[in-house]
Amino acid sequence: MCGPTSSRADGPSGPTRRQLLLAGAAAPLLPRLPRRAPAVALGSAEVQPRSAWGADLGPRGRLSEEAPQDVRFLLVHHTASSNGYAQSEVPGILRGFYGFHTTQKGWPDLAYNFMVDRFGRVWEGRTGSLDGPVKGDATGGSQGFALLACFIGDHTSEPPSAAALDAMGAVLGALALRHQIDVRPGSKATFVSRGSNLHPAGTSVTTATIAGHRNMSRTSCPGDACYRLLPSRLVPAAVAAAGLAAPPPAAPSSTAAVPSAAPPVPSTAPATVPAIPPGETVPPESLSQLPLDPAPPPTVSPAPPGLLDRVSRTAERRREPVAAGAAAGALLTVAGMAALVLRRRGNREATPREDPHHPDEPD
């Protein structure tokens, strides 16, 4: 349905060319609208089967399936048709798409695997999509390796409704779970294109595992208002619906250092105090744990010229009176001792000697 451009009328002046084509293709199909069929569970999504809108509309050509291991990503589209439809009109709208795709586009069936209306209902599109990975078609060519899910409406400037986003997330998550596609943020798929007007056949392509039609072909599909919601709204919803956990851990780097068998050599570099951010202080109890910087060795500066001579002369002048004083002291000491000896000798000569026969002295 999506094309490089969209012929749209401005305001309520009249229907677009696309809407007229759809109405013309659907007109002969309307009298045979089927009764509503029971929904079929696809993961957490409830899907209205093909028989709910086109039991009498078989493929007009051969359909083929992707090999199960070849479903590598999921592609989101919009029909670029009117947003103002009623619930009861949806089966007729789907029949109109079928007629337009098979008669105007030359495709064997409705292009998309699943359709989502603005009321939050999911519909099986191309025959057999509930049973297996049937290949779809798209404007600009099909690069392959994907299943296609399409919003019914024009989301160039108007985003899908909340109900439609929830339903699209549920069906994308169910398909991811069925085909083991990792749809977590950052997950990628790589394949060799089978040919589109953006990726010619044989081109190696790497894409997110939930992508927009514009990533695979030269088109504005699924509209700017929808496309910007893929990473922020549809991917998280699909991850939740698929029951996936957080993104896988990064693979260990091949350049990681290998520990050496030799014991580490202690460093002789002085420990430094760790930097403290501005405005913060070190807790007092941690001060004793901080390494101290060693005291720097003393620095000896050379003496100025002539200083040693001046110091030597000063010391000589100070030693001279000291020596003279010492000599005078020694002379005084000798003189004093001599005087003392003389006085003692004089005292002994002046004292009379006693007679041994003195009367007062007994025998």
Secondary structure, DSSP 8 states (H G I E B T S, - for coil): ---SS----SGGG---HHHHHHHHHHGGGGGG-------EEETTEEEE-THHHHTT---SS---B--GGG--EEEEEE----S---GGGHHHHHHHHHHHHHHTS--SS-S-SEEE-TTS-EEE-STTTTTS-B----TT---SSEEEEEESS--SSS---HHHHHHHHHHHHHHHHHTT---STT-EEEEE----SSS-TT-EEEEESEEEGGGTSSS-TT-HHHHTTIIIIIHHHHHHHHT--S-------TT-----SS------S--------TT----GGGGGGS--------------TTHHHHHHHHHHHHHHHHHHHHHHHHHHHHHHHHHHHHHHHHHHHHS----TT-TTS--
